[in-house]
Structure formats: C-alpha cells, structure tokens
Amino acid sequence: MELMTLKNKRILLTGASGGIGKAIAALLDQQGAILSLVGRQADSLNSILESLSPTAHQIVVADINSAADREMLTGHCAKSAIDMLINCAGVLELQYFDQQDPQTIDNIINTNLLSPMQLCRQLIPVLKAREHAVIVNIGSIFGSIGHPGFTTYCASKFGLRGFTEALQRELAGSSIQVSYLAPRATITALNSATITAMNRALGNTMDDPELVAQALLMLLRKNQCQRYMGWPERLFVKVNALLPNVVAKALIKNLPTINQSINQQNKSEG
Ligand SMILES: NC(=O)c1ccc[n+]([C@@H]2O[C@H](COP(=O)([O-])OP(=O)(O)OC[C@H]3O[C@@H](n4cnc5c(N)ncnc54)[C@H](OP(=O)(O)O)[C@@H]3O)[C@@H](O)[C@H]2O)c1
C-alpha cells in the first residue's frame, strides 16, 4: 500500500484551538502540511498559529453551526484548493438526559454531527477536484458504546460513525477517502474536573492529546478507513457489538459512581 505524504497538503482543521486540535496542528505542521485553523476565537487560533513554523498556515474564525460561516469556509476551501477536511470540533456534557437543557442537546448534536455533515456536503465538490482528497471525522469510543451520563454525546458520535461509514462507501471509487478516528478519554478541556475525577474513580485511562495526533497520522499514512484507540476500549467496542449485555452489565455496575459525579457537579453548579 502506498503511504500518504502530507508535505504541502492543504488541510482544513476544525476544533484547531482545542486540546486535540492543537496537537494535530503541531504534528501536521511538522509533516509539512499547510493548515487552515478553524475555531470561534481569533486569540486562541493566533496563539496556535504562532507556535507553528512560519509557513502559509492561516486562521479562519468561524462557528461551524452558522450556515453563513460554513458558506464562508466553503469559499475559503475552494480558493485554497484544500485536499483534506478534518472535522475535530466537538462539545460534550456529563448530565442525566432528562435534566439536560434542550439547547445543550441541540448544540451537541449540531456541533458533533449535523455541522460536520453539512461541511462534508459543502466541501465534497471542492475535494472531488483534487487528485486525492481526504475527510477525517473525529469520533469517539462513545460512538460505539452507549455510556450513562453521556447520552446526547453518544447519540452524536454514533451518528457521526454511521454517517462516516455510509459516506465512505458512497464515495468508494472517487478521489475522496473518508475515515473515522475514535479516541478514548483524552486529557483536554472537553473533560471537566468532575469528568476527570470520575474517569479516575472508574479506572478509565486518559490519553495525552499528542497520542491522538499520532493515531491520526498513522491513519492518514496508512490510508485507513477507521482507527479505534486504547486498550481495553478497542476490545469493548467489539464485545459491545456482539454481546451488548456483557458491556451493559459492566457499565451498570459503574452507575453509583457516575450518578455521584453528576449529582456533585449539579450541586456545585447550583
Ligand atoms: N477529550 C476527549 O476525551 C475526547 C475523547 C474522544 C473524542 N474526542 C473528540 O475529539 C474532538 C476534539 O475534542 P477536544 O478534546 O480537543 O475538545 P476541546 O479541547 O474542548 O476543543 C473543542 C474544540 O471544538 C471547537 N468548537 C466547539 N464548538 C464549535 C463551534 N460551534 N464552531 C467551531 N468550533 C467549535 C472549540 O473551538 P472554540 O475555540 O471555538 O471553542 C475547540 O477548538 C471532539 O470531536 C471530541 O468529541 C475527545
């Protein structure tokens, strides 16, 4: 199999100001890629830009949930002749589903699923013009395992995984490769102090974001359709697909700890 080179590849990276996005930007910069860094805050994007080598990287301030901003991003991508879209922006909340604010539900589904889908739709014509183009959607282990306390997040990532798989098959034979990367828990601002403490109490390992960037690089270099991170998480994904009751039993045993974390969080938030 031919290994993909990233030198001079033009890449649109959403979520570039986040923990994982920043690590991905640094690694792709080292590989000689030319990045368009997308986020909502110019200051944080500029500080990332300054940390990269002084090449043709740019920042693009955009809210991916805004149709006007997506239109602007599409124009930017056509003008810059981008080769790759990495949908990395994401949001999460630990909460009982019946206590989750309806606007938070909308925001999670929009940011993690609908807006990445819309971006793919708008950028496919741009990407089809390239000899070899790539879309990578950053999912999660929670895109394969329904986890209490993260119902809406799981729904968004299950959706993103299904969308990615279907699009991958739909575009087979075209110049666009579509891939899915599923990290496990990672040390970034996405996880509140409560979630981090809960992960510790449950014995869930949290990766450094640099490890996710390395996994993305491997996926790209090997032209992989999908990559799941972490052990035993990768095994749980397979067991959950074949024997969901086994995983359900293990997760239900964790309910007291999960409930305690949510209750503590809700109490401290008043
Ligand atoms: N950390 C984990 O444990 C973990 C595990 C598995 C998968 N993931 C996935 O990895 C991806 C990156 O997560 P992370 O841990 O790096 O999170 P993070 O540090 O909280 O960063 C989130 C990023 O998403 C951007 N974003 C959120 N809403 C946006 C919007 N409406 N428009 C544009 N950008 C928006 C944020 O930019 P602003 O500057 O605009 O806020 C930020 O750059 C997500 O898809 C997440 O689901 C994370």
The ligand as a Tripos MOL2 file, in Angstrom:
@<TRIPOS>MOLECULE
LIG
   48    52     1     0     0
SMALL
NO_CHARGES

@<TRIPOS>ATOM
      1 N1        -11.1150   14.8130   25.0090 N.am      1 LIG1
      2 C1        -11.6800   13.6220   24.9550 C.2       1 LIG1
      3 O1        -11.7810   12.9070   25.9710 O.2       1 LIG1
      4 C2        -12.1730   13.0760   23.6420 C.ar      1 LIG1
      5 C3        -12.3820   11.6840   23.5320 C.ar      1 LIG1
      6 C4        -12.8770   11.1690   22.3390 C.ar      1 LIG1
      7 C5        -13.1650   12.0350   21.3010 C.ar      1 LIG1
      8 N2        -12.9520   13.3690   21.4420 N.ar      1 LIG1
      9 C6        -13.3270   14.2280   20.3040 C.3       1 LIG1
     10 O2        -12.1800   14.9350   19.8750 O.3       1 LIG1
     11 C7        -12.5760   16.2030   19.3120 C.3       1 LIG1
     12 C8        -11.7430   17.2990   19.9280 C.3       1 LIG1
     13 O3        -12.0040   17.3380   21.3220 O.3       1 LIG1
     14 P1        -11.0390   18.0660   22.3790 P.3       1 LIG1
     15 O4        -10.8620   17.1250   23.4910 O.co2     1 LIG1
     16 O5         -9.8570   18.6420   21.7110 O.co2     1 LIG1
     17 O6        -12.0180   19.2240   22.8850 O.3       1 LIG1
     18 P2        -11.7070   20.7200   23.3470 P.3       1 LIG1
     19 O7        -10.3340   20.8520   23.8720 O.co2     1 LIG1
     20 O8        -12.8440   21.1180   24.2330 O.co2     1 LIG1
     21 O9        -11.8180   21.5210   21.9710 O.3       1 LIG1
     22 C9        -13.0360   21.6270   21.2980 C.3       1 LIG1
     23 C10       -12.8050   22.3800   20.0080 C.3       1 LIG1
     24 O10       -14.0390   22.4600   19.3030 O.3       1 LIG1
     25 C11       -14.2430   23.8070   18.9010 C.3       1 LIG1
     26 N3        -15.6600   24.1240   18.7840 N.ar      1 LIG1
     27 C12       -16.6750   23.8010   19.6240 C.ar      1 LIG1
     28 N4        -17.8370   24.2980   19.1620 N.ar      1 LIG1
     29 C13       -17.5580   24.9190   17.9800 C.ar      1 LIG1
     30 C14       -18.3390   25.6200   17.0210 C.ar      1 LIG1
     31 N5        -19.6680   25.7670   17.1660 N.pl3     1 LIG1
     32 N6        -17.7160   26.1220   15.9410 N.ar      1 LIG1
     33 C15       -16.3830   25.9890   15.7760 C.ar      1 LIG1
     34 N7        -15.5850   25.3310   16.6460 N.ar      1 LIG1
     35 C16       -16.1690   24.8130   17.7430 C.ar      1 LIG1
     36 C17       -13.5710   24.6290   20.0010 C.3       1 LIG1
     37 O11       -13.2620   25.9000   19.4850 O.3       1 LIG1
     38 P3        -13.6270   27.3030   20.1860 P.3       1 LIG1
     39 O12       -12.3100   27.9600   20.4270 O.co2     1 LIG1
     40 O13       -14.4330   27.9640   19.1560 O.co2     1 LIG1
     41 O14       -14.3930   26.9810   21.4480 O.co2     1 LIG1
     42 C18       -12.3140   23.8110   20.2280 C.3       1 LIG1
     43 O15       -11.3660   24.1070   19.2640 O.3       1 LIG1
     44 C19       -14.0770   16.3250   19.5780 C.3       1 LIG1
     45 O16       -14.7870   15.9700   18.4310 O.3       1 LIG1
     46 C20       -14.3200   15.3160   20.6900 C.3       1 LIG1
     47 O17       -15.6440   14.8280   20.6800 O.3       1 LIG1
     48 C21       -12.4510   13.9070   22.5690 C.ar      1 LIG1
@<TRIPOS>BOND
     1     1     2 1
     2     2     3 2
     3     2     4 1
     4     4     5 ar
     5     4    48 ar
     6     5     6 ar
     7     6     7 ar
     8     7     8 ar
     9     8     9 1
    10     8    48 ar
    11     9    10 1
    12     9    46 1
    13    10    11 1
    14    11    12 1
    15    11    44 1
    16    12    13 1
    17    13    14 1
    18    14    15 2
    19    14    16 1
    20    14    17 1
    21    17    18 1
    22    18    19 2
    23    18    20 1
    24    18    21 1
    25    21    22 1
    26    22    23 1
    27    23    24 1
    28    23    42 1
    29    24    25 1
    30    25    26 1
    31    25    36 1
    32    26    27 ar
    33    26    35 ar
    34    27    28 ar
    35    28    29 ar
    36    29    30 ar
    37    29    35 ar
    38    30    31 1
    39    30    32 ar
    40    32    33 ar
    41    33    34 ar
    42    34    35 ar
    43    36    37 1
    44    36    42 1
    45    37    38 1
    46    38    39 2
    47    38    40 1
    48    38    41 1
    49    42    43 1
    50    44    45 1
    51    44    46 1
    52    46    47 1
@<TRIPOS>SUBSTRUCTURE
     1 LIG1         1 GROUP 0 **** ****
